[in-house]
Each structure stands twice: as structure tokens, then as C-alpha cells.
Amino acid sequence: MNIRRRLLLAAATATGAPRWIHAQPAKAPRIGFLWTSGITPQYRDAFLHGLRELGYVEGRNISVEHRAAANVVDRLGALADELVALRPSLVVTQGTPAAQAMAKASGAIPVVMALGEPIGGGLVDSLGHPGRNVTGLTVLSIELDAKRLELLKQMIPKASRLAVMFDVTTPTWTRGRESSLQAAARSMGLTLQLLSVRAAHEFAKAFDAASQARADAILIAPSPLLSFQNKALVELAAKHRLPAIYGNPGAVQVGGLMSYGPNYAALFQRAATYVDKILRGAKPLQLPIEQPTKFELLINLRTAKAIGVDVPRALLARADQVIE
């Protein structure tokens, strides 16, 4: 054995480990990402951008494992189990069903909701004190439904009957949410026609029912199913010449009439701050859930013209983005 080799072994014996081991970089943390819908590139990129701003670069000092249920909620349990088997430091989720699946799969792995309704989904004790392994951001669906009705009424002042399409399988579509929406409608002199759906193949039947009942307009209530099926919903609204409001701005960008809600991309980017805090040692039960503070109104004038809607000037003045 040469002299250099003997010296290295002597150092290992004295310190308990070879010095070159201490020089190796720490193992990059692995995080999971469970999507109720399919992976949305715009929101995935916003999340990764948020990580980069905090010093985390995918493939360099952090890895991200994505699993997507493509709106087939029954798949979420198996996908959550897959992520648990990878032993991630934490899991980010899109949509309440994904967060519920992760919470069920493991009560120990921290869960960060990029989008969801933690209270209605039974995931936390309160927004200020989650108390469990779930934290993140909420989208305030219940509170925003009434605002969307108000905006739809302003867009179609003579409207008296509005249809509301909602996903009956969504945990957050509770009697409380329906009661709140009905109360808001009564205060505006509106009659609501509730249209429940469970899957994308039921959309056409729901729009047919709205047209047959002579609905003046339709609200697409946000959910993982309805917020990420923009193309199909927009095409049906155009076919029936039915003014529609959505929760997802992506719907307006592909031809929907109008949308109102939080900036989804900003929420995904903000979720990265929770990842950073947890990787630094914070516990989910100690991290208050954030509510969005900025909301955006988008209007598509081309669509309005195509279906014969004259957009009020006051509404145009309020819009954050107008597509002409």
C-alpha cells in the first residue's frame, strides 16, 4: 500500500468517514406534484419559475415528479401511492381531489395546495391554523360565485334566467355553496337553473338543457373538471350562442366570453414559497393558508360580437384584459 493511501485510511479512521465523502454535494430534495387535471404547461412553468427565484433549479438542486389524473378522480389514489413510494420531501397538488388523495395516502408527507378548497374539502382545521399536513393556497370558489353572477348580469342586463354548470363530484360543491349562490341570484332578481355534470361527455347534454330552458347566460362553476376543459366548453357555448363566464382565464384566451377569478399562474408561482419554507424545516400545520388578493376580469370582444352581445362600456372599463 502506498504512503498516500495509508494516510487517507488513517484520516478515515480518525474522523469516522473519508474526507471525500464530506465533499460530495447534498442529495437534491425530491418533490411530487399531483394534478387532478392533466399537466398544464403554463402553470407548471409558473411553479418552476417560482422555485428558480428561490434558488431551486430542477435537475440541479431539486427534482420534481409529476403525476396527472386527467380529471379521472378514481386514478388519484393510485397516483398518490406512487408518489408516496418515491419518499418525496413534500407533494404539491392541483385541485382539492388531489390534495385529499395525498392526505389519505400519507398523513406524514407535507402537502402544498397550489389550487383548492381546503375547508370545504375537509383538509384543514382552519385557514389560519391548518393543524394537519396540508397547507397552501385557496381559490375562494364560494365567495367568487356570487361575483361571477353579478358580472354576468352586468354583461346581459336583461337576463332573468341563468344556468349554472357544476361538477357534482367536487367535494367543495356543498349545500352551503349552492345556498349562497341561490341567495345571490335572488338579490339580483335571477332564477337559476342548476346543471350537474360528472364527466366531460355530459357537457353537451347540459348545454342542450340550458338552451331548451331558454337560459340567458351560463356560469361555469370552477372545479378541476370544469376549469381545465376550456376548449370543449367554449365550443359548446359558441354553438348555443350562450354568453358564458368562467373561472379560468384560459377559457377567454381560447374564445370564451369572459372570466373572473384569481390569477392562477400567480398562485402556482406562490406555491413555491411554501415548498421553500417546508424544505427549510417549517411544518404545514404552522403555515397559514393564503387567500388570493388579486382578481382579474377578462373579456373577449371578438366572442361578444360573434354571439351578438353588446358589452357595456362600464364593464369594459373594469376589465384587466380585453381581447379584440
C-alpha positions as CSV (number, residue, x, y, z in Angstrom):
1,M,0.0,0.0,0.0
2,N,1.5,3.4,-0.9
3,I,2.1,6.2,1.5
4,R,-0.8,8.4,0.2
5,R,-3.3,5.5,0.5
6,R,-2.2,4.8,4.1
7,L,-2.6,8.5,5.0
8,L,-6.2,8.6,3.6
9,L,-7.2,5.5,5.5
10,A,-5.7,6.9,8.7
11,A,-7.8,10.1,8.2
12,A,-10.9,8.0,7.7
13,T,-10.2,6.1,10.9
14,A,-9.6,9.3,12.9
15,T,-12.8,11.1,11.7
16,G,-15.1,8.1,11.1
17,A,-15.6,8.8,7.4
18,P,-13.3,9.5,4.4
19,R,-12.9,13.2,3.8
20,W,-14.0,12.9,0.2
21,I,-17.5,11.9,1.3
22,H,-17.9,15.2,3.0
23,A,-17.0,17.0,-0.2
24,Q,-19.9,15.4,-2.1
25,P,-23.0,17.6,-2.8
26,A,-26.0,17.0,-0.7
27,K,-28.7,14.9,-2.3
28,A,-31.2,17.2,-4.1
29,P,-34.7,17.1,-2.4
30,R,-37.4,15.4,-4.4
31,I,-40.9,16.8,-4.5
32,G,-44.0,15.3,-6.0
33,F,-46.7,17.1,-8.0
34,L,-50.1,15.6,-8.2
35,W,-52.5,17.0,-10.8
36,T,-56.3,16.4,-10.7
37,S,-56.4,17.5,-14.3
38,G,-53.7,17.0,-16.9
39,I,-50.4,18.8,-16.5
40,T,-51.0,22.4,-17.6
41,P,-47.7,23.7,-19.1
42,Q,-48.4,27.4,-18.2
43,Y,-49.0,26.6,-14.5
44,R,-46.2,24.0,-14.3
45,D,-43.8,26.7,-15.7
46,A,-45.1,29.3,-13.3
47,F,-44.4,26.9,-10.4
48,L,-40.9,26.2,-11.7
49,H,-40.2,29.9,-12.2
50,G,-41.2,30.5,-8.5
51,L,-38.7,27.8,-7.5
52,R,-35.9,29.3,-9.6
53,E,-36.5,32.7,-7.9
54,L,-35.9,31.0,-4.6
55,G,-32.7,29.3,-5.8
56,Y,-34.1,25.9,-6.8
57,V,-33.3,24.7,-10.3
58,E,-35.0,21.5,-11.5
59,G,-32.4,18.9,-12.4
60,R,-29.6,20.7,-10.5
61,N,-30.6,21.0,-6.8
62,I,-34.2,19.8,-6.8
63,S,-36.2,17.2,-8.7
64,V,-40.0,17.2,-9.4
65,E,-42.0,14.1,-10.1
66,H,-45.3,14.8,-11.8
67,R,-48.4,12.5,-11.8
68,A,-51.7,13.6,-13.5
69,A,-55.1,12.0,-13.3
70,A,-56.5,13.8,-16.4
71,N,-59.7,14.5,-14.4
72,V,-60.3,10.8,-13.7
73,V,-60.6,11.2,-10.0
74,D,-60.6,7.5,-9.4
75,R,-57.0,7.4,-10.5
76,L,-55.8,9.8,-7.9
77,G,-55.4,7.2,-5.1
78,A,-53.0,5.0,-7.1
79,L,-51.1,8.1,-8.3
80,A,-50.8,9.3,-4.7
81,D,-49.5,5.9,-3.7
82,E,-46.9,6.1,-6.4
83,L,-45.6,9.4,-5.1
84,V,-45.5,8.2,-1.5
85,A,-43.4,5.3,-2.7
86,L,-40.8,7.8,-4.0
87,R,-40.4,9.2,-0.5
88,P,-40.6,12.9,-1.5
89,S,-39.9,15.7,0.9
90,L,-43.3,17.1,0.1
91,V,-46.1,16.9,-2.6
92,V,-47.7,19.9,-4.3
93,T,-51.3,19.4,-5.5
94,Q,-53.6,20.9,-8.1
95,G,-57.3,20.6,-7.2
96,T,-59.0,19.6,-4.0
97,P,-59.4,15.9,-5.0
98,A,-55.6,15.6,-5.5
99,A,-54.9,17.1,-2.0
100,Q,-57.5,14.7,-0.5
101,A,-55.9,11.7,-2.2
102,M,-52.4,12.7,-0.9
103,A,-53.8,13.3,2.6
104,K,-55.3,9.9,2.6
105,A,-52.2,8.2,1.2
106,S,-49.9,9.7,3.9
107,G,-50.6,11.8,6.9
108,A,-46.8,12.4,7.3
109,I,-45.7,13.8,3.9
110,P,-46.4,17.6,3.8
111,V,-48.9,18.7,1.1
112,V,-48.9,22.1,-0.5
113,M,-52.1,23.0,-2.4
114,A,-51.4,25.2,-5.4
115,L,-55.2,25.3,-6.0
116,G,-58.0,24.0,-3.9
117,E,-60.6,24.4,-1.3
118,P,-59.1,23.1,2.0
119,I,-62.1,24.0,4.2
120,G,-64.8,22.5,2.0
121,G,-62.6,19.6,1.3
122,G,-62.2,18.8,5.0
123,L,-58.4,19.1,4.7
124,V,-57.6,21.6,7.5
125,D,-58.9,22.8,10.8
126,S,-58.9,26.5,9.6
127,L,-57.2,28.7,7.1
128,G,-55.1,30.4,9.9
129,H,-54.3,27.2,11.7
130,P,-54.3,24.2,9.3
131,G,-53.4,21.8,12.1
132,R,-52.6,18.9,9.8
133,N,-50.1,18.1,7.0
134,V,-51.9,20.2,4.4
135,T,-51.3,23.9,3.7
136,G,-51.0,26.2,0.6
137,L,-53.5,28.4,-1.3
138,T,-57.2,28.6,-1.6
139,V,-59.2,29.9,-4.6
140,L,-62.3,31.1,-2.7
141,S,-64.8,29.4,-5.1
142,I,-67.8,30.0,-2.8
143,E,-67.2,33.7,-2.4
144,L,-66.4,34.3,-6.1
145,D,-69.5,32.5,-7.5
146,A,-71.7,35.4,-6.5
147,K,-69.3,37.9,-8.1
148,R,-69.4,36.0,-11.3
149,L,-73.2,36.1,-11.3
150,E,-73.1,39.8,-10.8
151,L,-70.7,40.3,-13.7
152,L,-72.8,38.1,-16.0
153,K,-75.9,40.1,-15.1
154,Q,-74.0,43.3,-15.9
155,M,-72.9,41.8,-19.2
156,I,-76.6,40.8,-20.0
157,P,-78.7,43.4,-18.1
158,K,-82.0,41.9,-19.3
159,A,-81.1,38.4,-18.2
160,S,-83.6,36.8,-15.8
161,R,-82.7,33.1,-16.0
162,L,-79.1,31.9,-15.7
163,A,-77.8,28.4,-15.9
164,V,-75.0,27.2,-13.6
165,M,-72.9,24.2,-14.6
166,F,-71.2,22.5,-11.7
167,D,-69.3,19.3,-11.1
168,V,-71.4,17.3,-8.7
169,T,-68.5,15.1,-7.7
170,T,-66.4,18.1,-6.4
171,P,-66.2,18.0,-2.6
172,T,-66.5,21.8,-2.4
173,W,-69.9,21.8,-4.2
174,T,-71.7,21.7,-0.9
175,R,-75.2,22.7,0.0
176,G,-73.7,25.8,1.6
177,R,-72.2,26.8,-1.7
178,E,-75.4,26.2,-3.6
179,S,-77.4,28.2,-0.9
180,S,-75.0,31.1,-1.2
181,L,-75.4,31.1,-5.0
182,Q,-79.2,31.0,-4.8
183,A,-79.2,33.8,-2.3
184,A,-77.1,36.0,-4.6
185,A,-79.3,35.2,-7.5
186,R,-82.5,36.2,-5.6
187,S,-80.9,39.5,-4.7
188,M,-80.4,40.2,-8.4
189,G,-83.8,39.0,-9.5
190,L,-82.4,36.0,-11.2
191,T,-83.7,32.4,-11.5
192,L,-81.0,29.7,-11.5
193,Q,-81.1,26.5,-13.5
194,L,-78.6,24.1,-11.9
195,L,-76.9,21.7,-14.3
196,S,-74.8,18.9,-12.7
197,V,-72.1,17.1,-14.6
198,R,-69.8,14.3,-13.6
199,A,-67.6,14.0,-16.7
200,A,-66.8,15.8,-20.0
201,H,-69.1,13.6,-22.1
202,E,-72.1,15.2,-20.1
203,F,-71.2,18.8,-21.1
204,A,-73.2,18.8,-24.4
205,K,-76.4,17.5,-22.6
206,A,-76.1,20.2,-20.0
207,F,-75.8,22.9,-22.7
208,D,-78.8,21.4,-24.5
209,A,-80.8,21.6,-21.3
210,A,-79.8,25.3,-20.8
211,S,-80.9,26.2,-24.3
212,Q,-84.2,24.3,-24.0
213,A,-85.0,26.2,-20.8
214,R,-84.1,29.5,-22.6
215,A,-81.3,30.4,-20.2
216,D,-80.0,33.9,-21.0
217,A,-76.4,33.0,-20.0
218,I,-74.4,30.4,-18.2
219,L,-71.9,30.3,-15.3
220,I,-69.3,27.6,-15.5
221,A,-68.6,27.0,-11.8
222,P,-64.8,26.3,-11.3
223,S,-63.7,22.8,-10.4
224,P,-60.7,20.6,-11.6
225,L,-63.0,19.2,-14.2
226,L,-64.6,22.4,-15.5
227,S,-61.6,24.7,-15.1
228,F,-59.4,22.6,-17.4
229,Q,-61.8,21.7,-20.2
230,N,-61.7,25.1,-21.8
231,K,-61.8,24.2,-25.5
232,A,-64.8,21.9,-25.2
233,L,-66.8,24.3,-23.0
234,V,-66.1,27.3,-25.2
235,E,-67.1,25.4,-28.3
236,L,-70.4,24.4,-26.8
237,A,-71.1,28.0,-25.6
238,A,-70.4,29.2,-29.1
239,K,-72.6,26.5,-30.7
240,H,-75.6,27.6,-28.5
241,R,-74.7,31.3,-28.7
242,L,-74.9,31.3,-24.9
243,P,-72.9,34.1,-23.1
244,A,-70.7,32.3,-20.5
245,I,-68.5,33.3,-17.6
246,Y,-65.6,31.1,-16.5
247,G,-63.3,30.9,-13.5
248,N,-60.2,30.2,-15.6
249,P,-58.7,33.0,-17.7
250,G,-57.5,30.3,-20.2
251,A,-61.1,30.0,-21.4
252,V,-61.2,33.6,-22.6
253,Q,-57.9,33.2,-24.3
254,V,-59.3,30.3,-26.4
255,G,-62.6,32.1,-27.3
256,G,-64.7,32.3,-24.1
257,L,-66.7,35.4,-23.5
258,M,-65.5,36.4,-20.0
259,S,-63.7,35.1,-16.9
260,Y,-63.3,36.3,-13.4
261,G,-61.1,34.9,-10.7
262,P,-57.6,34.9,-9.2
263,N,-54.5,34.8,-11.4
264,Y,-54.0,31.0,-11.5
265,A,-50.4,31.3,-12.7
266,A,-49.6,33.6,-9.8
267,L,-51.0,31.0,-7.4
268,F,-48.8,28.3,-8.8
269,Q,-45.8,30.6,-8.6
270,R,-46.7,31.4,-5.0
271,A,-46.9,27.8,-4.1
272,A,-43.1,27.6,-4.5
273,T,-42.7,29.8,-1.4
274,Y,-44.4,27.1,0.7
275,V,-42.1,24.5,-0.8
276,D,-39.1,26.6,0.3
277,K,-40.4,27.1,3.8
278,I,-41.1,23.4,4.3
279,L,-37.7,22.4,2.9
280,R,-36.2,24.8,5.4
281,G,-38.0,23.0,8.3
282,A,-41.4,24.6,8.6
283,K,-44.3,22.3,9.4
284,P,-47.5,22.6,7.3
285,L,-49.7,22.9,10.4
286,Q,-47.9,26.1,11.3
287,L,-48.2,27.7,7.8
288,P,-51.5,29.7,7.4
289,I,-53.3,29.1,4.1
290,E,-53.2,32.1,1.8
291,Q,-56.2,33.6,0.0
292,P,-55.8,35.3,-3.3
293,T,-55.6,39.1,-3.2
294,K,-55.7,39.9,-6.9
295,F,-58.5,39.1,-9.2
296,E,-58.8,39.5,-12.9
297,L,-61.6,40.2,-15.3
298,L,-61.0,39.2,-18.9
299,I,-63.4,39.9,-21.8
300,N,-63.2,38.7,-25.3
301,L,-64.8,41.3,-27.7
302,R,-64.5,39.0,-30.7
303,T,-66.7,36.4,-29.0
304,A,-69.1,39.0,-27.8
305,K,-69.6,40.2,-31.4
306,A,-69.9,36.7,-32.7
307,I,-72.8,35.9,-30.4
308,G,-74.4,39.3,-30.6
309,V,-73.6,40.7,-27.1
310,D,-73.0,44.4,-26.8
311,V,-70.5,44.7,-23.9
312,P,-71.4,47.7,-21.6
313,R,-68.7,50.4,-21.5
314,A,-68.6,50.3,-17.7
315,L,-67.7,46.6,-17.8
316,L,-65.0,47.2,-20.4
317,A,-63.5,49.9,-18.2
318,R,-63.2,47.4,-15.3
319,A,-61.6,44.7,-17.4
320,D,-58.0,43.8,-16.7
321,Q,-57.6,42.4,-20.2
322,V,-59.7,42.8,-23.3
323,I,-59.2,40.6,-26.3
324,E,-60.2,42.3,-29.6
